[in-house]
């Protein structure tokens, strides 16, 4: 099973504690196997296969669609926002919805509201990553939730991303908003479960 590299420090730390505890208290060492199993499972990073049709945009996150509405941001203008809530049980690795080049990065400190709350998109800690694509500008917004403690983005400005390529993750419960340009129509419904890099979330018009 592939693991996200962001989990290596936590996994390594728990393994060190288990080995050390084995020489002093084997019950404690055995107990620590439970959090180790959870951490390994949380940082799982399964392979995904995008649809063959290049006009299909894929979800940037695993989870449930909780918002589909119009919104505005200076980088993209007026667009359609699709919000995907990731529970602590979902895979938390984030992927590019389409091919493009990173042209905008913006970190905004903020609160820790429940990530599925509408105000989370505007008030929580978040990171905006904007792409220049063949269909126009798009943006993914990684939003920290009540339990989330770190937003990870590994795509600096100028980075070319392929459709479905990993670019970061959010640790524990959180949300990702995808801003679809007007040339792309949403292909999901409220309440739908989606998988990053695999589930169609938008389709290029015409």
C-alpha angles and dihedrals in degrees: 000000000000116000129203108251090229087073096056096090092051093044092046092049093052092047090052090050092048093051091047093046092050090071095049108028121005093189089059090048091051091047090054089059088076097061089041091056091049093049092048090049093046093053094048112136110192122193115255132199118214121217114274092237107092091204090069118093116209131219115270092213146027115247143064129321106243102164138035111169145124118271141161136231127167093237096054104018119215109351144149115272120209113191121203118193116210115204120205087261095060128088105265102202111116125216137194113262093213140357116287148120124266107248104157134041124174129167117201120188115217151134133313103240118158103285095231092058112105092233091058090080090060105030109031128087106276146163124219119209115185125196132200105220138170088259095050134267121336133174139203118206117201107205124194116225137200093289100029114110104174139028113207122199120173100179115091122192113294094030114138112221127197122216108279094012116146114247106163147317143230119232114235127342113359147125141246123207118202118202108210116203116234090257089067124065122208114257098191138074133221112279094021119140114232137186123217115251093006116054115079108242099169141013127211110248118250 
